[in-house]
Each structure stands twice: as structure tokens, then as C-alpha cells.
């Protein structure tokens, strides 16, 4: 079955200015294979090009998993050259999400393991049910994370946590992941969808250029020296002051009302 957007493994839905992307392989616990990676790359390219989309929720179908990992049957058949290409394909897709310029919220229910944890980490905010399990168990397959897990774990939780998760390969609970800085919020499972979509709606109502500036300044600043990061922040700040949204925001503050940002 193919989604109306033309995807075999994704469901696409718009809730006002929020695009909902659902990985739809519940029988495989939404495992990532080459086809799913390709569809995700195309889906987020379309989001980047659509000014009507201001925020994104990324989730997995079913109750058991956000994404339980890579598709092991496909992984087991890869040659070293194919494995290199698979890794690069996944890294490029996830880097595209990370640098989208629009906030992406991962809604994590059940397992987010291996490639699923890597996918969650490239999102900007991660909201998890209190019974979720996350981790990088690739060591148990005789490999290491190949979609950016080693690098984003360092940046989010530090070297010690990165080594613990990757070397030991044991999943951890949502509360422990929150304490390490890997999750933004942990909520009761029954409240996960309501919390996630309320947060996404809040983001979608914010000024798009300011959102983009914050995302890019934080991400660029985390990968360069402070002087270069400060310069990037200054440039992004200056760009925001040229927008009608900035004028609307300051006027609304002075008039003691809620701003209405139109994205221009």
C-alpha cells in the first residue's frame, strides 16, 4: 500500500502548520532499511521546500516502537562496500533532518534502539513515554552505530555516556536517558501524543526565521569555536530584525497581546 504522498513506508499528515511523518512498518517495529531511509530523505526535502510547514512531528506506527533499529536481515547481507554506502545514506538523511531549519520533534513510544536512537538524536526535541527504552545495542551484532550515533551521543550526553551506551549495548529507561540529556521530556504514556502535539503547535506558531536562526546558531556553534559561533549568532540576529515577524513580535509585546507570526 502506498501513502497518498507516494510513500510505501511513511504516512504523511498535516495538522495545520505541523507536518506529521509516521514510519509505518509496525510489523517490523518500524526498522530502518534502505527504502525507508530513502523515503525519509525525500519527505524531509519536501518539508524543507514547503513554507506552509513550520514544525514536524516524527513518530513510529504502533505501540511497540518508535524505531527498533536497522533492518537486521538487510544488514546481515551487506558487503563492506554496501555497508559503507548504507551508513553514508543514513548519515546524510539524518543530517538533513538536523539541519532542516525547522524544528523536528521525535515522539518516542516503546523502543528507540540502534538506528532508531540515532534518528531520534538528529531531531531537535525528543519527547518520550515513561516506559520507553533507548540505546545503541550494535555491539551485540558485532558492529558499531553507523548513522551518527557515536558523534551525537558525545554532543548530547558526553563521552562517558557515549562509551557506556555503545560499549555495553544495554538499553536504558526513559528517566535515565532524560538524566543524561538524551531526552527533552518524559511523560506518562497516556499523555505522550497530547504533549508532543501541543509542543509542536507552539513551535509552529513561533516566528520561522527566529526558529531557523536559533537552530542553526546552536548547531553550528556546537561544531566550531566560540568566536565563529558568536559571529554566526550576530548574523542570524541581524537577519531576524529585517523581518515583519520581528516588528509584529515587538509591537505585540508593547501592546500586551499575543503576537501572530506570518513567516515574513
C-alpha positions as CSV (number, residue, x, y, z in Angstrom):
1,X,0.0,0.0,0.0
2,X,1.3,3.5,-0.9
3,X,0.6,6.6,1.1
4,X,-1.2,9.5,-0.7
5,X,2.1,11.3,-0.7
6,X,3.6,8.5,-2.8
7,X,5.5,6.6,0.0
8,X,5.3,2.9,0.7
9,X,6.7,3.1,4.2
10,X,5.7,6.5,5.5
11,X,2.4,8.1,6.4
12,X,2.2,11.9,5.9
13,X,-0.4,14.1,7.6
14,X,-0.7,17.9,8.1
15,X,-2.2,19.3,11.3
16,X,-2.4,23.0,10.4
17,X,1.3,24.0,10.1
18,X,2.6,20.8,11.7
19,X,3.7,18.0,9.3
20,X,3.4,14.6,10.9
21,X,5.7,11.9,9.5
22,X,5.0,8.4,10.6
23,X,7.3,5.5,9.8
24,X,4.8,2.8,9.0
25,X,6.3,-0.7,9.4
26,X,4.8,-1.8,12.7
27,X,5.2,-5.5,11.8
28,X,9.0,-4.8,11.7
29,X,8.9,-2.5,14.7
30,X,9.5,0.3,12.1
31,X,13.0,-0.9,11.4
32,X,15.1,1.2,9.0
33,X,16.1,-0.3,5.7
34,X,17.5,1.4,2.6
35,X,14.0,2.1,1.3
36,X,12.8,3.8,4.5
37,X,15.9,5.9,4.6
38,X,15.3,7.0,1.0
39,X,11.7,7.9,1.7
40,X,12.6,9.8,4.8
41,X,15.2,11.8,2.9
42,X,12.5,12.7,0.2
43,X,9.9,13.5,2.8
44,X,12.1,16.0,4.7
45,X,13.3,17.5,1.4
46,X,9.7,18.3,0.7
47,X,9.2,19.7,4.1
48,X,12.3,22.0,3.6
49,X,10.8,23.3,0.4
50,X,7.3,23.9,1.8
51,X,6.9,27.3,3.7
52,X,3.5,26.2,5.0
53,X,5.2,23.6,7.2
54,X,6.6,25.2,10.3
55,X,7.2,22.3,12.5
56,X,7.4,18.5,12.2
57,X,6.5,15.5,14.4
58,X,8.3,12.3,13.6
59,X,6.9,9.1,15.1
60,X,6.6,5.3,14.5
61,X,3.4,3.4,13.9
62,X,2.0,1.2,16.6
63,X,2.5,1.0,20.3
64,X,5.7,-1.1,20.5
65,X,8.4,1.1,18.9
66,X,9.4,4.5,17.6
67,X,12.1,2.6,15.6
68,X,13.6,-0.6,17.0
69,X,16.8,-0.2,14.9
70,X,18.1,-1.1,11.4
71,X,16.6,-4.0,9.5
72,X,18.8,-6.8,10.6
73,X,18.0,-9.1,7.7
74,X,19.1,-6.4,5.3
75,X,22.1,-5.5,7.4
76,X,23.4,-9.1,7.6
77,X,23.5,-9.4,3.8
78,X,25.7,-6.2,3.2
79,X,29.2,-6.4,1.8
80,X,31.7,-3.9,3.3
81,X,31.2,-1.6,0.3
82,X,27.4,-1.8,0.7
83,X,27.7,-1.2,4.4
84,X,29.7,1.9,3.8
85,X,27.1,3.2,1.4
86,X,24.3,2.3,3.8
87,X,26.0,4.2,6.6
88,X,26.5,7.3,4.4
89,X,23.0,7.1,3.2
90,X,21.6,7.1,6.7
91,X,24.0,9.8,7.9
92,X,23.1,12.1,5.0
93,X,19.4,11.6,5.7
94,X,19.7,12.3,9.4
95,X,22.0,15.3,8.8
96,X,19.3,16.7,6.5
97,X,16.8,16.4,9.4
98,X,19.2,18.0,11.8
99,X,19.9,21.0,9.5
100,X,16.3,21.3,8.2
101,X,15.9,24.8,9.6
102,X,12.5,23.9,11.1
103,X,12.0,22.2,14.5
104,X,11.5,18.5,14.4
105,X,10.1,16.7,17.5
106,X,10.6,13.0,17.9
107,X,7.6,11.3,19.6
108,X,9.1,8.2,21.2
109,X,6.9,5.3,22.3
110,X,8.3,1.9,23.1
111,X,11.8,1.1,21.7
112,X,14.2,3.6,20.1
113,X,17.3,1.4,19.6
114,X,20.2,1.5,17.3
115,X,19.2,3.4,14.2
116,X,16.1,4.4,16.0
117,X,18.0,6.1,18.7
118,X,20.2,7.8,16.0
119,X,17.1,9.0,14.2
120,X,15.7,10.4,17.5
121,X,19.0,12.2,18.3
122,X,19.0,14.1,15.0
123,X,15.7,15.6,15.9
124,X,15.7,18.8,17.8
125,X,13.4,17.8,20.6
126,X,12.7,14.3,21.9
127,X,9.5,13.6,23.9
128,X,9.3,10.1,25.3
129,X,6.7,8.0,27.1
130,X,7.9,7.0,30.6
131,X,8.0,3.3,29.6
132,X,10.2,3.9,26.5
133,X,13.6,2.2,26.1
134,X,16.5,3.7,24.2
135,X,20.0,2.6,23.5
136,X,22.8,1.7,21.0
137,X,23.0,-2.2,21.0
138,X,25.0,-2.5,17.8
139,X,28.0,-4.0,19.8
140,X,25.8,-7.1,20.3
141,X,25.7,-7.6,16.5
142,X,29.5,-7.1,16.1
143,X,29.3,-3.6,14.7
144,X,29.1,0.0,15.9
145,X,26.5,2.7,15.3
146,X,26.7,3.8,11.7
147,X,24.2,6.6,11.4
148,X,25.9,9.2,13.6
149,X,25.3,7.7,17.0
150,X,28.8,7.9,18.3
151,X,29.0,11.5,17.4
152,X,25.6,12.8,18.5
153,X,25.9,10.8,21.8
154,X,29.1,12.7,22.6
155,X,27.4,16.1,21.9
156,X,24.2,15.4,23.8
157,X,25.4,13.4,26.8
158,X,29.2,13.5,26.8
159,X,32.0,10.9,26.2
160,X,31.3,8.9,29.3
161,X,27.6,8.2,28.4
162,X,28.5,7.6,24.8
163,X,31.0,4.9,25.7
164,X,28.7,3.4,28.2
165,X,25.8,3.0,25.8
166,X,27.9,1.9,22.8
167,X,30.3,-0.4,24.6
168,X,27.8,-2.1,26.8
169,X,24.9,-2.1,24.3
170,X,22.3,-2.3,27.0
171,X,19.0,-0.3,26.6
172,X,18.2,2.3,29.3
173,X,14.9,3.6,30.5
174,X,13.4,6.9,29.7
175,X,14.2,8.5,33.0
176,X,17.9,7.6,32.8
177,X,18.0,8.9,29.3
178,X,16.4,12.1,30.4
179,X,19.0,12.5,33.2
180,X,21.8,12.0,30.6
181,X,20.3,14.8,28.4
182,X,19.2,12.4,25.6
183,X,15.5,13.2,26.1
184,X,13.8,16.6,26.3
185,X,10.8,15.4,28.3
186,X,9.5,12.2,29.7
187,X,5.7,12.0,30.2
188,X,3.2,9.3,31.1
189,X,2.5,7.1,28.1
190,X,-1.2,8.2,28.0
191,X,-0.1,11.8,27.7
192,X,2.6,11.4,25.0
193,X,0.6,12.4,22.0
194,X,-1.1,15.3,23.6
195,X,2.2,16.7,25.0
196,X,4.0,16.2,21.7
197,X,1.4,17.9,19.5
198,X,0.9,20.8,21.9
199,X,4.6,21.4,21.8
200,X,4.7,21.2,18.0
201,X,1.8,23.6,17.7
202,X,3.7,26.1,20.0
203,X,6.7,25.8,17.7
204,X,4.6,26.2,14.6
205,X,3.2,29.4,15.9
206,X,6.6,30.9,16.5
207,X,8.5,33.2,14.0
208,X,10.0,30.9,11.4
209,X,13.1,33.0,10.8
210,X,13.8,33.2,14.5
211,X,13.4,29.4,14.8
212,X,15.8,28.8,11.9
213,X,18.3,31.2,13.4
214,X,18.2,29.5,16.8
215,X,18.5,26.0,15.3
216,X,21.4,26.9,13.1
217,X,23.2,29.0,15.6
218,X,23.1,26.3,18.2
219,X,24.0,23.5,15.8
220,X,26.8,25.5,14.1
221,X,28.1,26.8,17.5
222,X,28.3,23.2,18.8
223,X,30.6,22.3,16.0
224,X,33.0,25.3,15.9
225,X,34.9,27.6,18.2
226,X,33.1,30.2,20.2
227,X,34.3,33.2,18.2
228,X,32.8,31.7,15.0
229,X,29.7,30.7,16.8
230,X,29.2,34.2,18.2
231,X,29.7,35.7,14.7
232,X,27.0,33.3,13.3
233,X,24.7,34.3,16.2
234,X,25.2,38.0,15.3
235,X,24.4,37.5,11.7
236,X,21.3,35.4,12.4
237,X,20.1,38.1,14.9
238,X,20.6,40.8,12.3
239,X,18.6,38.9,9.7
240,X,15.7,38.5,12.2
241,X,15.5,42.2,12.7
242,X,14.7,42.7,9.0
243,X,11.5,40.6,9.2
244,X,7.9,41.7,9.6
245,X,7.6,39.0,12.3
246,X,10.2,40.8,14.4
247,X,8.2,44.0,14.1
248,X,5.0,42.1,15.0
249,X,6.7,40.5,18.0
250,X,8.0,43.7,19.4
251,X,4.7,45.6,18.7
252,X,2.7,42.8,20.4
253,X,4.9,42.9,23.4
254,X,4.5,46.7,23.8
255,X,0.7,46.3,23.2
256,X,0.5,43.5,25.7
257,X,-1.1,41.0,23.3
258,X,-0.1,37.7,21.8
259,X,1.9,38.0,18.5
260,X,0.7,36.5,15.3
261,X,3.7,35.5,13.2
262,X,3.1,35.1,9.5
263,X,6.5,34.0,8.4
264,X,7.7,37.1,6.5
